[in-house]
Amino acid sequence: MLNSGMLEQHKDGVVRLSGREKDYIYWSALGLDRVQIADRLCISTNTLNKPIASAKAKLKARNTSQAVAKAVLLGLVEL
């Protein structure tokens, strides 16, 4: 569960996600797995690994669910 402590990590408000990172977060939020997302974006799953890792790092997230929740709460991705 997200709380103010988790969002405190981003208190400066400067988190910028690339287009691919936003795509990954968006499709993950809708329940697609890596293979389905890569197929939808017409890229390989290996190519998708970089934006996955980068998005998680920028959002200081330990997993995809946490990255999705933070991105939505920070207003970086709309569902």
Secondary structure, 3 states (H helix, E strand, C coil): CCCHHHHHCCCCCCCCCCHHHHHHHHHHHCCCCHHHHHHHCCCCHHHHHHHHHHHHHHCCCCCHHHHHHHHHHCCCCCC
